Amino acid sequence: MSDGYHHGDLRRALLDESAQMIDEVGPGSLSLRELARRAGVSHGAPAHHFGDRRGLLTALAAQGLRLLAADVAAATAGGFDEAAVAYVRFAREHPGHYAVMHRPELLHADDGELSAARASSMEALMAGVESIPAERRAHLTTSEAAHVAWSLVHGLASLAAEGATPDLQTDDLTRRAARQLFA
């Protein structure tokens, strides 16, 4: 626990601490009261910023989707295989965010910030798919190719986030799978 809240962005501090807590105990065990205790703020502070637990998880998912979109977009210049690696790496490096991003039962589905973040992450993934030479994906529409690509990277990311691929070189495996997907 911190020794008290001493910086200017409490909302961000609560999101950072909640991501850490989820990484440690999972999203089902996250408590606003424990979050406040660990952040060194009053027990009502999280509710003040997020309304309720679902509001907090929705904000965390939206933040994660924006971070993912930025990582994938930055990697796309290196081609689809690097965009795929960025997606899988995100899941490993941001497990608290990743654990809630695709869990609709935990989130406020009608949240505008969440919808915008989802759209942004999908646009980044689509750009990654569009970086694949058209002749390599000619048998699929761009939308179909994006769904196939998302299935690949999301599956690998989920396995990596769960620790199910400990003996594998995940980045290299992701690159090879991405190259083979549209060979």
Backbone as CSV, one residue per row, in Angstrom:
resi,resn,N_x,N_y,N_z,CA_x,CA_y,CA_z,C_x,C_y,C_z
1,MET,0.849,-1.186,0.000,0.000,0.000,0.000,0.883,1.234,0.000
2,SER,0.470,2.238,-0.714,1.229,3.473,-0.710,1.012,4.183,0.623
3,ASP,1.819,5.171,0.880,1.696,5.899,2.143,0.781,7.103,2.011
4,GLY,-0.102,7.062,1.069,-1.040,8.156,0.836,-0.940,8.626,-0.591
5,TYR,-1.986,9.195,-1.052,-2.061,9.628,-2.424,-1.428,11.005,-2.546
6,HIS,-0.390,11.122,-3.405,0.343,12.390,-3.484,0.582,12.904,-4.895
7,HIS,-0.141,12.405,-5.863,0.079,12.913,-7.216,-1.232,13.370,-7.821
8,GLY,-1.173,13.926,-9.014,-2.305,14.646,-9.543,-3.337,13.899,-10.349
9,ASP,-3.133,12.640,-10.678,-4.087,11.952,-11.531,-4.595,10.694,-10.839
10,LEU,-5.551,10.879,-9.948,-6.075,9.769,-9.162,-6.746,8.732,-10.053
11,ARG,-7.464,9.153,-11.061,-8.138,8.197,-11.950,-7.124,7.240,-12.561
12,ARG,-6.045,7.784,-13.086,-5.000,6.943,-13.692,-4.337,6.050,-12.640
13,ALA,-4.083,6.597,-11.470,-3.474,5.794,-10.407,-4.372,4.618,-10.032
14,LEU,-5.671,4.846,-9.986,-6.609,3.760,-9.675,-6.641,2.720,-10.797
15,LEU,-6.579,3.165,-12.032,-6.530,2.221,-13.149,-5.238,1.402,-13.106
16,ASP,-4.116,2.063,-12.849,-2.834,1.351,-12.765,-2.869,0.309,-11.650
17,GLU,-3.367,0.699,-10.502,-3.425,-0.220,-9.360,-4.405,-1.352,-9.629
18,SER,-5.526,-1.064,-10.288,-6.488,-2.130,-10.582,-5.898,-3.128,-11.578
19,ALA,-5.136,-2.660,-12.554,-4.483,-3.578,-13.494,-3.521,-4.496,-12.749
20,GLN,-2.780,-3.930,-11.812,-1.852,-4.733,-11.007,-2.615,-5.755,-10.163
21,MET,-3.694,-5.322,-9.538,-4.493,-6.238,-8.711,-5.073,-7.373,-9.545
22,ILE,-5.590,-7.056,-10.717,-6.182,-8.087,-11.573,-5.114,-9.085,-11.996
23,ASP,-3.914,-8.600,-12.274,-2.818,-9.498,-12.614,-2.534,-10.459,-11.452
24,GLU,-2.677,-9.981,-10.241,-2.382,-10.790,-9.058,-3.525,-11.723,-8.668
25,VAL,-4.772,-11.228,-8.709,-5.893,-12.000,-8.143,-7.004,-12.301,-9.135
26,GLY,-6.910,-11.767,-10.350,-7.949,-11.983,-11.348,-9.070,-10.971,-11.226
27,PRO,-9.822,-10.768,-12.307,-10.874,-9.747,-12.294,-12.022,-10.060,-11.340
28,GLY,-12.282,-11.334,-11.095,-13.383,-11.697,-10.206,-13.154,-11.327,-8.760
29,SER,-11.892,-11.173,-8.374,-11.568,-10.867,-6.980,-11.274,-9.390,-6.737
30,LEU,-11.391,-8.579,-7.767,-11.129,-7.146,-7.598,-12.211,-6.510,-6.744
31,SER,-11.798,-5.795,-5.729,-12.738,-5.083,-4.854,-12.371,-3.603,-4.837
32,LEU,-13.384,-2.760,-4.944,-13.133,-1.311,-4.908,-12.539,-0.892,-3.566
33,ARG,-12.991,-1.507,-2.499,-12.475,-1.173,-1.174,-10.984,-1.525,-1.064
34,GLU,-10.619,-2.713,-1.553,-9.203,-3.112,-1.509,-8.373,-2.245,-2.444
35,LEU,-8.937,-1.890,-3.581,-8.253,-0.992,-4.503,-7.952,0.335,-3.807
36,ALA,-8.939,0.889,-3.138,-8.740,2.155,-2.426,-7.665,2.007,-1.352
37,ARG,-7.717,0.912,-0.610,-6.720,0.688,0.439,-5.322,0.643,-0.170
38,ARG,-5.166,-0.106,-1.239,-3.847,-0.239,-1.858,-3.365,1.076,-2.476
39,ALA,-4.299,1.883,-2.966,-3.926,3.172,-3.560,-3.727,4.254,-2.508
40,GLY,-4.115,3.948,-1.264,-3.932,4.921,-0.183,-4.924,6.065,-0.229
41,VAL,-6.153,5.771,-0.673,-7.189,6.800,-0.774,-8.425,6.345,-0.005
42,SER,-9.383,7.220,0.135,-10.611,6.865,0.852,-11.343,5.761,0.111
43,HIS,-12.131,4.974,0.858,-12.819,3.854,0.231,-13.849,4.300,-0.812
44,GLY,-14.272,5.549,-0.775,-15.237,6.045,-1.753,-14.606,6.596,-3.025
45,ALA,-13.289,6.754,-3.044,-12.620,7.367,-4.201,-12.835,6.586,-5.501
46,PRO,-12.684,5.263,-5.524,-12.924,4.556,-6.793,-14.352,4.730,-7.314
47,ALA,-15.324,4.663,-6.421,-16.724,4.837,-6.840,-16.959,6.251,-7.360
48,HIS,-16.284,7.217,-6.763,-16.420,8.599,-7.225,-15.968,8.732,-8.686
49,HIS,-14.896,8.041,-9.042,-14.358,8.153,-10.396,-15.014,7.221,-11.409
50,PHE,-15.481,6.043,-10.952,-15.948,5.037,-11.894,-17.382,4.575,-11.666
51,GLY,-18.003,5.026,-10.611,-19.381,4.645,-10.321,-19.468,3.323,-9.586
52,ASP,-19.015,2.268,-10.233,-19.076,0.940,-9.627,-17.951,0.088,-10.202
53,ARG,-17.914,-1.145,-9.771,-16.869,-2.067,-10.201,-16.875,-2.251,-11.722
54,ARG,-18.067,-2.395,-12.298,-18.159,-2.532,-13.758,-17.658,-1.274,-14.462
55,GLY,-17.920,-0.128,-13.871,-17.412,1.118,-14.445,-15.894,1.156,-14.443
56,LEU,-15.299,0.704,-13.358,-13.836,0.633,-13.261,-13.286,-0.331,-14.312
57,LEU,-13.869,-1.516,-14.403,-13.386,-2.509,-15.360,-13.597,-2.046,-16.799
58,THR,-14.671,-1.321,-17.043,-14.926,-0.768,-18.376,-13.851,0.251,-18.737
59,ALA,-13.531,1.132,-17.792,-12.478,2.128,-18.033,-11.129,1.445,-18.248
60,LEU,-10.856,0.396,-17.485,-9.598,-0.336,-17.638,-9.544,-1.030,-18.997
61,ALA,-10.653,-1.629,-19.421,-10.705,-2.274,-20.740,-10.497,-1.248,-21.846
62,ALA,-11.132,-0.100,-21.733,-10.974,0.948,-22.752,-9.529,1.430,-22.797
63,GLN,-8.926,1.627,-21.638,-7.523,2.040,-21.593,-6.649,0.969,-22.266
64,GLY,-6.908,-0.289,-21.952,-6.139,-1.371,-22.549,-6.299,-1.437,-24.061
65,LEU,-7.501,-1.276,-24.545,-7.740,-1.302,-25.990,-7.027,-0.154,-26.697
66,ARG,-6.994,1.019,-26.057,-6.255,2.147,-26.645,-4.752,1.864,-26.670
67,LEU,-4.230,1.297,-25.594,-2.811,0.947,-25.549,-2.489,-0.111,-26.605
68,LEU,-3.352,-1.109,-26.716,-3.169,-2.155,-27.720,-3.178,-1.556,-29.124
69,ALA,-4.129,-0.688,-29.400,-4.219,-0.052,-30.718,-2.930,0.700,-31.040
70,ALA,-2.403,1.425,-30.075,-1.163,2.181,-30.294,0.009,1.238,-30.563
71,ASP,0.109,0.156,-29.796,1.204,-0.800,-29.994,1.123,-1.460,-31.362
72,VAL,-0.070,-1.913,-31.740,-0.250,-2.590,-33.033,-0.005,-1.601,-34.174
73,ALA,-0.523,-0.393,-34.053,-0.323,0.607,-35.108,1.158,0.929,-35.295
74,ALA,1.888,1.064,-34.190,3.320,1.369,-34.283,4.095,0.222,-34.932
75,ALA,3.660,-0.997,-34.702,4.363,-2.161,-35.236,4.011,-2.462,-36.686
76,THR,2.893,-1.947,-37.165,2.406,-2.274,-38.509,3.387,-1.872,-39.600
77,ALA,4.192,-0.860,-39.374,5.187,-0.470,-40.381,6.125,-1.628,-40.702
78,GLY,6.310,-2.539,-39.759,7.156,-3.707,-39.979,6.431,-4.868,-40.617
79,GLY,5.155,-4.687,-40.957,4.364,-5.735,-41.582,3.434,-6.418,-40.599
80,PHE,2.570,-7.268,-41.139,1.576,-7.941,-40.316,2.211,-8.793,-39.228
81,ASP,3.308,-9.471,-39.548,3.904,-10.333,-38.537,4.361,-9.532,-37.319
82,GLU,4.849,-8.320,-37.516,5.259,-7.484,-36.372,4.037,-6.935,-35.633
83,ALA,2.963,-6.643,-36.357,1.718,-6.223,-35.703,1.181,-7.363,-34.843
84,ALA,1.278,-8.591,-35.339,0.842,-9.765,-34.584,1.679,-9.929,-33.321
85,VAL,2.984,-9.766,-33.449,3.867,-9.856,-32.283,3.488,-8.790,-31.256
86,ALA,3.182,-7.581,-31.719,2.800,-6.503,-30.795,1.538,-6.874,-30.022
87,TYR,0.583,-7.497,-30.687,-0.665,-7.910,-30.025,-0.366,-8.937,-28.932
88,VAL,0.400,-9.963,-29.282,0.711,-11.016,-28.319,1.567,-10.462,-27.175
89,ARG,2.520,-9.636,-27.507,3.376,-9.024,-26.487,2.541,-8.164,-25.530
90,PHE,1.557,-7.445,-26.073,0.687,-6.632,-25.218,0.034,-7.500,-24.146
91,ALA,-0.472,-8.650,-24.535,-1.144,-9.534,-23.573,-0.192,-9.972,-22.461
92,ARG,1.064,-10.223,-22.825,2.055,-10.611,-21.812,2.443,-9.445,-20.917
93,GLU,2.558,-8.256,-21.487,3.051,-7.101,-20.739,1.960,-6.355,-19.978
94,HIS,0.702,-6.559,-20.351,-0.430,-5.888,-19.710,-1.506,-6.908,-19.337
95,PRO,-1.156,-7.892,-18.519,-2.121,-8.958,-18.233,-3.381,-8.475,-17.521
96,GLY,-3.278,-7.458,-16.688,-4.463,-6.938,-16.003,-5.455,-6.327,-16.973
97,HIS,-4.961,-5.584,-17.932,-5.832,-5.017,-18.966,-6.414,-6.124,-19.841
98,TYR,-5.528,-7.003,-20.305,-5.941,-8.044,-21.234,-7.013,-8.946,-20.626
99,ALA,-6.937,-9.158,-19.327,-7.893,-10.046,-18.648,-9.330,-9.537,-18.702
100,VAL,-9.520,-8.239,-18.919,-10.884,-7.689,-18.922,-11.346,-7.170,-20.276
101,MET,-10.434,-7.003,-21.218,-10.767,-6.342,-22.479,-11.842,-7.063,-23.291
102,HIS,-11.884,-8.361,-23.208,-12.822,-9.135,-24.026,-13.765,-9.949,-23.147
103,ARG,-14.175,-9.354,-22.039,-15.069,-10.018,-21.087,-16.335,-9.187,-20.915
104,PRO,-17.286,-9.306,-21.848,-18.473,-8.448,-21.822,-19.281,-8.547,-20.535
105,GLU,-19.248,-9.681,-19.865,-20.014,-9.815,-18.628,-19.476,-8.936,-17.501
106,LEU,-18.263,-8.410,-17.657,-17.655,-7.555,-16.643,-17.826,-6.068,-16.935
107,LEU,-18.280,-5.741,-18.148,-18.215,-4.365,-18.645,-19.590,-3.771,-18.913
108,HIS,-19.609,-2.435,-18.970,-20.794,-1.706,-19.438,-20.696,-1.643,-20.965
109,ALA,-21.411,-2.527,-21.631,-21.306,-2.672,-23.083,-21.668,-1.403,-23.843
110,ASP,-22.515,-0.557,-23.270,-22.981,0.639,-23.963,-22.094,1.864,-23.708
111,ASP,-20.950,1.674,-23.083,-20.061,2.781,-22.757,-19.417,3.341,-24.030
112,GLY,-19.533,4.628,-24.252,-18.996,5.269,-25.449,-17.485,5.210,-25.535
113,GLU,-16.801,5.386,-24.417,-15.337,5.321,-24.407,-14.868,3.913,-24.792
114,LEU,-15.556,2.904,-24.281,-15.219,1.521,-24.615,-15.460,1.250,-26.096
115,SER,-16.579,1.700,-26.623,-16.882,1.497,-28.050,-15.839,2.155,-28.937
116,ALA,-15.447,3.366,-28.591,-14.428,4.072,-29.381,-13.084,3.349,-29.308
117,ALA,-12.726,2.847,-28.134,-11.461,2.131,-27.981,-11.483,0.818,-28.760
118,ARG,-12.615,0.131,-28.745,-12.739,-1.102,-29.538,-12.568,-0.801,-31.019
119,ALA,-13.200,0.262,-31.485,-13.089,0.639,-32.897,-11.641,0.976,-33.253
120,SER,-10.961,1.670,-32.375,-9.565,2.032,-32.607,-8.672,0.799,-32.694
121,SER,-8.893,-0.155,-31.799,-8.069,-1.363,-31.843,-8.372,-2.182,-33.095
122,MET,-9.617,-2.219,-33.511,-9.960,-2.949,-34.738,-9.362,-2.257,-35.962
123,GLU,-9.349,-0.932,-35.972,-8.730,-0.202,-37.082,-7.241,-0.519,-37.168
124,ALA,-6.576,-0.608,-36.015,-5.144,-0.930,-36.008,-4.916,-2.339,-36.545
125,LEU,-5.755,-3.274,-36.131,-5.627,-4.640,-36.632,-5.903,-4.696,-38.133
126,MET,-6.906,-3.976,-38.586,-7.214,-3.931,-40.022,-6.028,-3.361,-40.803
127,ALA,-5.389,-2.335,-40.271,-4.218,-1.769,-40.945,-3.101,-2.803,-41.030
128,GLY,-2.950,-3.594,-39.973,-1.960,-4.662,-40.010,-2.272,-5.663,-41.101
129,VAL,-3.529,-6.052,-41.223,-3.945,-6.996,-42.260,-3.743,-6.376,-43.644
130,GLU,-4.071,-5.111,-43.775,-3.916,-4.446,-45.071,-2.453,-4.302,-45.475
131,SER,-1.526,-4.456,-44.516,-0.101,-4.409,-44.855,0.363,-5.697,-45.536
132,ILE,-0.465,-6.728,-45.491,-0.145,-7.988,-46.169,-0.381,-7.764,-47.664
133,PRO,0.562,-8.143,-48.501,0.345,-7.962,-49.944,-0.986,-8.585,-50.378
134,ALA,-1.727,-7.864,-51.177,-3.072,-8.267,-51.583,-3.099,-9.660,-52.213
135,GLU,-2.091,-10.017,-52.968,-2.106,-11.335,-53.612,-2.011,-12.474,-52.596
136,ARG,-1.462,-12.206,-51.411,-1.362,-13.244,-50.373,-2.674,-13.437,-49.620
137,ARG,-3.558,-12.461,-49.717,-4.850,-12.582,-49.028,-6.023,-12.451,-49.993
138,ALA,-5.770,-12.654,-51.271,-6.793,-12.454,-52.302,-7.984,-13.393,-52.152
139,HIS,-7.800,-14.513,-51.508,-8.887,-15.481,-51.344,-9.871,-15.072,-50.243
140,LEU,-9.578,-13.998,-49.542,-10.441,-13.503,-48.467,-10.729,-12.024,-48.644
141,THR,-11.899,-11.591,-48.197,-12.146,-10.149,-48.131,-11.281,-9.590,-47.009
142,THR,-11.117,-8.289,-46.974,-10.332,-7.674,-45.907,-10.952,-7.965,-44.546
143,SER,-12.270,-7.935,-44.472,-12.951,-8.225,-43.213,-12.712,-9.671,-42.778
144,GLU,-12.812,-10.609,-43.728,-12.544,-12.008,-43.397,-11.094,-12.198,-42.957
145,ALA,-10.185,-11.581,-43.687,-8.765,-11.686,-43.339,-8.514,-11.113,-41.947
146,ALA,-9.175,-10.013,-41.617,-9.010,-9.414,-40.286,-9.516,-10.359,-39.199
147,HIS,-10.629,-11.021,-39.436,-11.156,-11.958,-38.434,-10.261,-13.189,-38.282
148,VAL,-9.717,-13.668,-39.384,-8.776,-14.785,-39.312,-7.523,-14.342,-38.550
149,ALA,-7.017,-13.171,-38.885,-5.824,-12.654,-38.209,-6.079,-12.445,-36.723
150,TRP,-7.236,-11.874,-36.397,-7.564,-11.644,-34.995,-7.657,-12.971,-34.253
151,SER,-8.245,-13.966,-34.879,-8.342,-15.286,-34.252,-6.959,-15.828,-33.924
152,LEU,-6.041,-15.692,-34.862,-4.676,-16.167,-34.634,-4.017,-15.418,-33.484
153,VAL,-3.973,-14.093,-33.586,-3.221,-13.342,-32.585,-3.900,-13.372,-31.223
154,HIS,-5.225,-13.367,-31.212,-5.926,-13.418,-29.937,-5.721,-14.777,-29.265
155,GLY,-5.752,-15.829,-30.048,-5.503,-17.158,-29.482,-4.102,-17.269,-28.909
156,LEU,-3.103,-16.841,-29.666,-1.727,-16.875,-29.167,-1.556,-15.957,-27.954
157,ALA,-2.183,-14.785,-28.010,-2.081,-13.844,-26.892,-2.710,-14.432,-25.629
158,SER,-3.863,-15.054,-25.782,-4.536,-15.646,-24.622,-3.702,-16.772,-24.028
159,LEU,-3.139,-17.618,-24.867,-2.279,-18.684,-24.369,-1.053,-18.114,-23.656
160,ALA,-0.450,-17.082,-24.245,0.721,-16.457,-23.620,0.347,-15.799,-22.297
161,ALA,-0.791,-15.098,-22.260,-1.224,-14.419,-21.033,-1.522,-15.420,-19.923
162,GLU,-2.003,-16.600,-20.292,-2.318,-17.640,-19.314,-1.086,-18.427,-18.888
163,GLY,0.061,-18.159,-19.515,1.271,-18.889,-19.192,1.290,-20.282,-19.780
164,ALA,0.463,-20.529,-20.788,0.348,-21.858,-21.379,1.430,-22.147,-22.418
165,THR,2.290,-21.171,-22.702,3.348,-21.363,-23.694,4.721,-21.074,-23.088
166,PRO,5.008,-21.585,-21.882,6.246,-21.192,-21.201,7.523,-21.623,-21.908
167,ASP,7.503,-22.727,-22.635,8.719,-23.220,-23.267,8.894,-22.723,-24.697
168,LEU,7.948,-21.953,-25.170,8.005,-21.485,-26.551,8.565,-20.074,-26.618
169,GLN,9.255,-19.781,-27.677,9.687,-18.416,-27.963,8.496,-17.729,-28.622
170,THR,7.650,-17.092,-27.825,6.360,-16.617,-28.297,6.473,-15.624,-29.444
171,ASP,7.425,-14.684,-29.390,7.553,-13.718,-30.486,7.889,-14.422,-31.794
172,ASP,8.850,-15.349,-31.743,9.231,-16.066,-32.964,8.086,-16.933,-33.479
173,LEU,7.401,-17.624,-32.569,6.255,-18.436,-32.965,5.180,-17.578,-33.614
174,THR,4.920,-16.410,-33.029,3.906,-15.506,-33.581,4.301,-15.039,-34.975
175,ARG,5.557,-14.647,-35.156,6.013,-14.221,-36.477,5.825,-15.329,-37.511
176,ARG,6.245,-16.533,-37.166,6.130,-17.650,-38.117,4.674,-17.965,-38.430
177,ALA,3.827,-17.965,-37.413,2.405,-18.255,-37.634,1.763,-17.168,-38.490
178,ALA,2.108,-15.913,-38.222,1.539,-14.793,-39.001,1.971,-14.873,-40.455
179,ARG,3.229,-15.207,-40.693,3.713,-15.326,-42.075,3.030,-16.487,-42.791
180,GLN,2.850,-17.577,-42.077,2.239,-18.772,-42.675,0.746,-18.585,-42.931
181,LEU,0.109,-17.806,-42.082,-1.340,-17.621,-42.183,-1.755,-17.154,-43.567
182,PHE,-1.025,-16.231,-44.126,-1.369,-15.673,-45.431,-0.285,-15.965,-46.467
183,ALA,0.353,-17.136,-46.347,1.428,-17.510,-47.289,0.859,-17.850,-48.655
